[in-house]
Amino acid sequence: MREAVLEFRDVSFSYSGKKPILDQFHLTVHDREFVTIIGASGSGKSTLFRLITGLEQEEAGTIRLNGEAVQSRHGRTGYMPQQDLLMPWRTVLQNAAVPLELAGMKKKEAVEKMTPLLTEFGLSGTEHKYPSELSGGMRQRVSFLRSILTGSNILLLDEPFSALDAITRLSMQEWLLDQWEKREKTILFITHDVNEALFLSDRIFVFQDTPVQSLQEVVVPLERPRTLRAMNDPAVLEMKDRLIDQLRGRGTVR
């Protein structure tokens, strides 16, 4: 078993003392896993990310990153939001360099570090373009590169492909798997798309009624590496139906 890189131990949380979102919640994610979280809107998925990044603080319990329980978790994970949040007045190179600038790296050194990565990410030739000149998929590549450049082994991706058209989205899913396998990161991914969750993940966690104590776990029955053709596997199709029924409140996943 790989070591745990993210742990929630008996964590409780509510917004301003209102109805609890988490109640003595526990969760463990291991090194180099790809874990997806699904659930209805408002079930607490994004709250989980806000706690991991330190934007919110747990009321009780402990959150451990790479074995450490620290009060300040800001900057200890890479985060890729639904909207790319690229600064329109900065070029691709300047946008990608933000984590390196925050770490105090000099401009020349940052450019040297990023130049080969731009090629690897399919962004060669876009260095001096502005976000408005890029397609949606290219903008998300820049956003993902920025999260990689934080240097963290844990990446949090919050519905990063939801605004893309269907063909671009499939292409980005395949590209993301290639990057994850190459860079040996741990990824937590939020989506509403059951197909996306099944294609990408080692495990899927399902948010149900709040307050949440634990998430229902689903192990995806697919070997790696994967192709989209694997989604036609009968076991995957059956699991897809069960997950959809569960999200609609009509059943549980076994």
Secondary structure, 3 states (H helix, E strand, C coil): CCCEEEEEEEEEEECCCCCEEEEEEEEEEECCCEEEEECCCCCCHHHHHHHHHCCCCCCEEEEEECCECCCCCCCCCEEECCCCCCCCCCCHHHHHCHHHHHCCCCHHHHHHHHHHHHHHCCCCCCCCCCHHHCCHHHHHHHHHHHHHCCCCCEEEEECCCCCCCHHHHHHHHHHHHHHHHHHCCEEEEECCCHHHHHHHCCEEEECCCCCECCCEEEECCCCCCCCHHHHHCHHHHHHHHHHHHHHCCCCCCC
